[in-house]
Amino acid sequence: MTLAVRVDETGARVAIELDGQPETVLRADPMVVLGLAPGMLTIEQAIVAGELRGERHDPAAIFGP
């Protein structure tokens, strides 16, 4: 299952991605992704623990610097 987080000027939305692939994908164990939300892990730590395809600034816009 792929969860897509979309952020625009109206806010953030999370949905199950059924069609296609997003331009930027961060794949990691669930605990790594969950560690990003409260700031327990940095984007760099999550990328090292997982795999980033796309632009680093995309997950940074959601989870912070």
N, C-alpha and C positions, 0 to 999 in steps of 0.2 A: 504494500500500500504506500502511496506517495501522498504526503500532506504538503499542500502548497500554501505558503504565507505570501499574501499580496498586500503591498503597502502603497497607498497613494495619499493625496491631499485630504481625503476624508477619514483616514485611519488605516488600521490593519485588519485583515480578514484571514482566517484559516479555513481551508476546505480540502476535501479529498480530491486529488487530481485524477481525473478519469481520462482526459484527452490530451495527448501530446506531452511534451517535456518543457518545463520552464527553462528560460535562458540560463539561469544560475541555479546550481544544485549543490547543496552541502549534504553529503551522505556520511552518517556516523551512527554509532550505537545510540539507542534511545537515551541512555544516561548522559551521554555527551551533549546531545541536543537539549535535554532538560537542564543540564548544568549551565547552559548559556542564558536561559531566561532570568534567573535571579542574579546573574553576574558571578557565579561560582567559577566559571571558566571564561577565558577570553576567546575572541574569534580565532586568534592564532593558535591557541591550545586545541580548539575544536578542529581546526583544519589539519593540524599535525595528527590528531587522533583519528581523523576521518579522511574525507576526500572532497575537495572543492572543484567543481567544474563551472567556470564562468568568472564573474567579477567579484573580488573580495568586498567591494563597497556595498554590494547588495545585502549579504547577511549582516554587515556592520550597520546598515541603516535600520535593521530590525533589532539587533541585539546589542548595539552600542559599539564604541570604538575598538 
